[in-house]
Amino acid sequence: MRSEEEVNMAVEKYSNMIRRLCMIHLKNYADTEDIFQNVFLKYVLSSVTFESEEHERAWFIRVTVNACKDLLKSFFRSRTVSLDELLEQPAALSEDNREVLEAVLALPEKYKDVVYLHYYEEYTAPEISKILGKNVNSVYTLLNRSRQILKEKLGGDGNE
């Protein structure tokens, strides 16, 4: 394992390069940050001794590019579409579904999580309470409030 001083120097020296490489490959800030952390974690845990500064730089480039490629070809990534892309595709959603998705995305953060987990991932309130570390009754309250907000935005009777 590398010393804290070594890691700090490497972060200072290579962080911009790694972020740029990730953005070129991934075109996504969140994925870029994930890969950035993974690359430096590999560096911290690595026992490779570098022959020169150029060797170290090449190692960072190779590890970053490989991590980006791995993410891009991952099973999960190949089976998902970003919500922004989904909203841009006119044929992807019916007008009603688009309206519901936009209303859900417009919910405050605390409601979005429970709505997503309950309606899209089909978790129960007790399961959601464990995932989010909230009281079960709080989850029921958040679900009820989010239904009310969506009912007001979308009209209708608010039934599931």
Order of alpha helices (4+ residues) and beta strands (2+ residues): alpha-alpha-alpha-alpha-alpha-alpha-alpha-alpha-alpha
